[in-house]
Structures are given as C-alpha cells and as structure tokens.
C-alpha cells in the first residue's frame, strides 16, 4: 500500500495527508451540515423508527457541524467555495480556511502554513484580498 | 476534516435475498455494516451518500453466499496530525481537558495549555488565566492543533495542543456576551 501515509510522516501543515485524501473532495463543515441534514430527513421518511438507524458517529458529526459552521445560508456556502477556489488552493487548505475564517494574514498563515511553502506564489496581498472577500460574504449573509 | 471519498467493500449476501430487490438489499446491508464504523486509514464513516457500482457476484464454494464488490461514496471524518480545527470541550480535570470534534475525541494535556492558565477545581472545573479574562470549561469552544493520533480497531484518538499562536478559546459559555 504505497499510497498510505504512515502516522509519522503525516502532517497536515505541509499538506501530507496521503494521496487518497488529497485527490478526494474535501468538504467544509457548513457543506457537511447540509448533506447530513438531507440524509437525516431521508432516513426519517424511510422508517418511523429512525433513531435506530442513526449511528452515534452520525449524530455527533451533525451536532458538531451545526455548532462549528460559519455560514448557515446555502448561497453563502456556495460563494465561499467559489471565492476560495480562485486562489489555487488545495481542497484541504480551502476547507480549513472556510471552517476557521481567519481575520488576518498572519492568522491565515498560522492555521494553513502550507499556503506559504516554497513553490507557491500566494503573496500576502492576495491572502489579504481573499480574507476580505470572505468577510464580505459573512457580512452580507 | 470531512471528506467525500469513494470506497470499496466486498459484501457477502445470503442467497435468500436474491431476487428483484437484490440491489436494495445490498445497499441496505452496506449502510448497516459501514456507517458509524471507523478505520485507521479512512477515519470515521459518517454517512454513505451513493453507490457507484456493484460488480459481478462470486459464489463462495460450500456456503452459497455470494460476494459482491461494491464501490460507494461516503462522507468520512479523518483527523490529521498538524490539522487545526475547532472542538467542543467535554471534560476538564487537573491533567488537562477532553474535547470533541464530531466523532473524534481529543485530549489536551496541561503541558500543552499556555503556562499562564491555571487549573481551578470546583463543581465547574476550568482553566483560567490569572486575570480571569480567558476561561476553558465544559462546553467551551476551542481552536486546537492535533499533534498526534492513536488508532484503535474501532476508534481514533487524538492529542492536541492550544499552546501556539491563534489557538485557544473561541467563545466562553459562561461569559455574558
């Protein structure tokens, strides 16, 4: 299993999360909240005794994403992804930024160090513009 | 972090289910077997969102069971070392505190809590700065960094830190905001 990342080599700060996860779609908490809500409704329609089918993992995830989502409005969620995807970020970086909504450039670099790693051309100005766009979405939500 | 990934699994089905509803049976069994489980490689399987492909079944000799390779998409939660995320504090004691981020439990030892925060016992144990401006107690939301993961057969457990820039309490449930 060559694609598997051993625990010792794994480091999200350097974007070492394994090829499999790098290639996969990464989702922000607010997006997960919508998916799980939809699934929850489906489960309830399917049977009256929905509580039996809902796993603890599902329930905890749902509570968590509802509590830790920055954007509630579906349109805002879409806009966040659209804005962030203009900046050539990896999926993982995009979602960390979308989840945590940093306010300053230093904060953004601290939570996603990989955006400043070598070979990347994201200047501070660009990061600042990105954060500004994000805060606008939040303001007009 | 939550991911939407494609996974594969070999499903064994009893011959009594063979018939017009074979696919439905297979999907229902897949959900029952997989949702809520956890593996070290893919993390916690939160929900199956779709079945991509069901391959040709293979009869197992002697039992009559048929094995189907099933390709499906699922929402998984997989914590990574170095990842920064928000978590909700569930328990505080003098050793440190436990927090939850979705299905995963994270322990933050008192060595990884800033030195200016002191443990206060009582019926609401907490960590407080000397001036009392910042407090970590049950139900606080904290931003932390995962520095280690331990994988069990059925669980992933994480060690976190809040001793770094831009980490720590986000909101304080006790404060009147």
Interface residues (C-beta under 8 A of the other chain):
Chain A: X4 X7 X10 X11 X12 X13 X14 X16 X17 X20 X21 X24 X25 X26 X27 X28 X29 X31 X32 X35 X36 X39 X53 X55 X56 X57 X58 X60 X61 X64 X65 X67 X68 X92 X95 X96 X99 X100 X102 X106 X107 X110 X111 X112
Chain B: X1 X2 X3 X4 X5 X6 X31 X32 X35 X36 X37 X38 X41 X44 X45 X46 X47 X49 X75 X77 X78 X80 X81 X82 X83 X84 X85 X86 X88 X100 X101 X102 X103 X141 X143 X146 X149 X151 X164 X165 X166
